[in-house]
Amino acid sequence: MSVARGLWASVQGDPVFMRRVNGWLTIFWIGMIPVSLVTHWVSSVVYVSALSLWALVSGHWSAWQAARVEVNQEAEAKRREAEDVAGEVVERLVAETSVEPST
């Protein structure tokens, strides 16, 4: 079980992989539209229920991913606010240079 969790965590941390998975799932569901119409699955309560559940899950998953991004962006913004880059540059200049009168 821990291997599956580790794999799941590494997959979710990779935005390129997640974009590809979501892209292929989108193409799959677009392809399922004509298949559903031709096979009359649209008339099936079970199929429509499954499709509704998938829509619910994918909608919440998307919202969760967006919230994760916002949390990471907020943490990065707070980290940057806490840094004193200008002060560090001045301290380094003072430490590495010396001012002496020219002769």
N, C-alpha and C positions, 0 to 999 in steps of 0.2 A: 504494500500500500504506500509506503514511503517513497518508493521508486516512482510510482505514478504521480505522487504529489510533487516530487522534485522535477519530473519531466513537465508536468503541467505548469509549474512556476517558471521554468526556463522558457517554455513556449510563450507564455503570456508576457514575459519581459522582452520579447523580440518583436518590435513593431513591424518589421518587414515581413516576418512569417505571418503575423496576425492579419496584415493587409492582404497577403496572398490567400490565406484561408478564407477570409471574408469575400474576397473577389471571386474565388471559385464557387463558394456557396451561393453568391448572387447569380452567377452564370447558371448554376444548377437549378435554382428556383425559377429563373426566367425560362429555362428549357422545360421545366415541369408544367408551365402554363398550357402549352398546346397539348402535351401528353394528358394532362388532367381533363381537358375539354374533349379530346378524341375518345378517351376511355370512359368518359362519363363519371370519373371519380368525383367531380364537383358536386354531383347529386348525392354522394355518400356522406352521411353524417360523421362517420369515423374519420374520413379523409379531411373534411372541413374542420373537425375538432383537432386533429393532429396539426393541420396547417395553422390553426389559431394558436395552439400551444407553442409551435415553433416561432410564430410572430411575437408572442409574448416573451418567450425566452430571449430571442435575439434582440428585441427592443430593450429589455433590461440589461442584457450583456453590453450593448452599445452604450447605454447610459452609465453603466459602471466603469467601462473603459474611459469614457470622457471624464468622469469624476476623478479617476486615478491620474489622468493627465493634468487636470486642474490642481490636484493636491501636489503633484511633483513640481508644477510651475510655481505654485505659491511658496513651496519650500525653497526652491532655487532663488526666488525673488528675496525672501527673507535672508538667505545666506549672503546674497550680494549686498544687501543693505547693511549687514553686519560687518562686511569687509571695509577697511579703510585703505583703499588702493593709493589714493593721493598721499596720505600720511606715510605709507610704507615707502613710496618713491622718494619722498623728501628725506626720510630717515636714511635710506640707502645712499642717496646723494651726499648727505652730510658725512656719513661714515666712510665713503670711498673717495671723497675728494678733500682737498685742503686748499685754503685760500691763503696765499702768501703774497706779499707785496713784490712787484716786479722791480728788478734792479737795473 
